[in-house]
Amino acid sequence: MFATRQTIINWVKMTELRNCCQGTCPCVQRLRLLLVTKPKTAYDYNRLEQKIRAEEINYNMCYQKKKMK
């Protein structure tokens, strides 16, 4: 199995994510799992990209909210 360019980019994104709070934050955990998921078809790839974008929005909102406190 060979790594593609997108796989490497997603891996780097996954390693750069920070937890929103002291413990394990569920929003960052879901985003990490989505980033390392490998799509099987082009349809899966498009659905995965949509899920990643939606989860990134949730993560950014949660991270900013926790950062303000």
Backbone as numpy.savetxt, mean C-alpha at the origin, in Angstrom:
# Nx Ny Nz CAx CAy CAz Cx Cy Cz
11.10 -17.12 -10.98 10.25 -15.95 -10.98 11.14 -14.71 -10.98
10.90 -13.82 -11.90 11.70 -12.62 -12.04 10.92 -11.41 -11.56
11.64 -10.46 -10.99 11.01 -9.22 -10.53 10.86 -8.26 -11.71
9.70 -7.65 -11.80 9.47 -6.65 -12.84 9.74 -5.27 -12.26
9.74 -4.29 -13.10 9.96 -2.92 -12.65 8.88 -2.49 -11.66
7.63 -2.82 -11.95 6.52 -2.45 -11.08 6.62 -3.15 -9.73
7.07 -4.39 -9.73 7.24 -5.14 -8.48 8.27 -4.45 -7.59
9.37 -4.03 -8.18 10.41 -3.35 -7.41 9.92 -2.02 -6.88
9.18 -1.26 -7.68 8.63 0.03 -7.24 7.67 -0.18 -6.09
6.79 -1.17 -6.20 5.84 -1.44 -5.11 6.56 -1.89 -3.85
7.62 -2.67 -3.99 8.37 -3.12 -2.82 9.00 -1.93 -2.10
9.56 -0.99 -2.84 10.16 0.20 -2.24 9.08 1.04 -1.54
7.93 1.20 -2.19 6.82 1.93 -1.56 6.41 1.26 -0.26
6.33 -0.06 -0.27 5.91 -0.80 0.91 6.89 -0.62 2.06
8.18 -0.60 1.77 9.17 -0.46 2.83 9.24 0.95 3.38
8.77 1.95 2.63 8.82 3.33 3.08 7.61 3.74 3.92
6.59 2.89 4.02 5.40 3.23 4.79 5.70 3.22 6.28
5.12 4.16 7.00 5.29 4.25 8.44 3.95 3.99 9.12
4.00 3.42 10.32 2.78 3.21 11.09 2.23 4.54 11.56
0.92 4.65 11.59 0.26 5.89 12.01 0.33 6.06 13.53
0.32 4.96 14.25 0.30 5.02 15.71 1.37 4.10 16.27
1.40 3.95 17.57 2.43 3.14 18.22 2.35 1.68 17.82
1.17 1.11 17.83 1.00 -0.31 17.48 0.92 -0.49 15.98
0.42 -1.63 15.59 0.23 -1.91 14.17 -1.06 -1.24 13.71
-0.94 -0.36 12.76 -2.09 0.37 12.24 -2.75 -0.46 11.14
-4.06 -0.67 11.19 -4.71 -1.51 10.17 -4.68 -0.89 8.77
-4.70 0.44 8.68 -4.71 1.05 7.34 -3.37 0.85 6.64
-2.28 0.97 7.36 -0.96 0.76 6.74 -0.74 -0.73 6.46
-1.27 -1.59 7.28 -1.13 -3.03 7.06 -1.86 -3.46 5.79
-3.07 -2.95 5.58 -3.82 -3.27 4.36 -3.09 -2.76 3.12
-2.53 -1.54 3.21 -1.80 -0.97 2.08 -0.55 -1.78 1.78
0.17 -2.20 2.79 1.36 -3.04 2.56 0.99 -4.35 1.86
-0.08 -4.97 2.30 -0.50 -6.22 1.67 -0.91 -6.02 0.21
-1.58 -4.91 -0.07 -1.97 -4.63 -1.46 -0.75 -4.36 -2.33
0.25 -3.67 -1.78 1.43 -3.34 -2.57 2.25 -4.58 -2.95
2.26 -5.59 -2.12 3.06 -6.77 -2.44 2.24 -7.85 -3.15
0.96 -7.60 -3.39 0.12 -8.55 -4.12 0.49 -8.52 -5.59
0.67 -9.68 -6.16 1.01 -9.78 -7.58 -0.25 -10.14 -8.37
-0.67 -9.28 -9.30 -1.87 -9.58 -10.10 -1.60 -10.71 -11.09
-2.66 -11.49 -11.36 -2.53 -12.62 -12.27 -2.88 -12.26 -13.71
-3.82 -11.32 -13.87 -4.24 -10.92 -15.21 -4.24 -9.39 -15.30
-4.47 -8.89 -16.50 -4.54 -7.44 -16.69 -5.74 -6.87 -15.94
-6.84 -7.61 -15.90 -8.02 -7.17 -15.17 -7.71 -7.07 -13.67
-7.02 -8.07 -13.14 -6.62 -8.03 -11.73 -5.69 -6.85 -11.46
-4.81 -6.56 -12.42 -3.89 -5.44 -12.27 -4.65 -4.12 -12.13
-5.65 -3.92 -12.98 -6.43 -2.67 -12.91 -7.21 -2.56 -11.60
-7.81 -3.65 -11.17 -8.55 -3.64 -9.90 -7.61 -3.41 -8.72
-6.43 -4.01 -8.77 -5.46 -3.83 -7.70 -4.98 -2.39 -7.63
-4.74 -1.77 -8.78 -4.33 -0.37 -8.81 -5.40 0.54 -8.20
-6.66 0.25 -8.49 -7.76 1.04 -7.90 -7.79 0.86 -6.39
-7.62 -0.37 -5.92 -7.62 -0.63 -4.48 -6.44 0.05 -3.80
-5.28 0.04 -4.45 -4.09 0.69 -3.88 -4.32 2.19 -3.77
-4.88 2.81 -4.82 -5.14 4.25 -4.76 -6.12 4.59 -3.65
-7.17 3.81 -3.51 -8.16 4.06 -2.46 -7.53 3.88 -1.07
-6.72 2.87 -0.91 -6.10 2.62 0.39 -5.03 3.66 0.70
-4.35 4.19 -0.34 -3.38 5.26 -0.12 -4.07 6.51 0.42
-5.25 6.80 -0.08 -6.02 7.95 0.41 -6.38 7.74 1.88
-6.86 6.54 2.23 -7.19 6.25 3.62 -5.95 6.35 4.51
-4.84 5.82 4.04 -3.59 5.86 4.81 -3.14 7.30 5.03
-3.17 8.12 3.98 -2.73 9.51 4.12 -3.62 10.29 5.09
-4.93 10.05 5.03 -5.84 10.72 5.97 -5.55 10.29 7.40
-5.37 9.00 7.61 -5.10 8.47 8.95 -3.75 8.96 9.46
-2.74 8.97 8.60 -1.40 9.39 9.00 -1.38 10.86 9.38
-2.07 11.69 8.58 -2.12 13.13 8.89 -2.89 13.39 10.18
-3.97 12.64 10.40 -4.77 12.81 11.61 -3.94 12.45 12.84
-3.22 11.35 12.78 -2.39 10.91 13.92 -1.20 11.84 14.12
-0.68 12.39 13.02 0.46 13.28 13.09 0.09 14.60 13.76
-1.14 15.05 13.58 -1.61 16.31 14.17 -1.76 16.22 15.68
-2.03 15.01 16.18 -2.26 14.86 17.62 -1.00 14.98 18.41
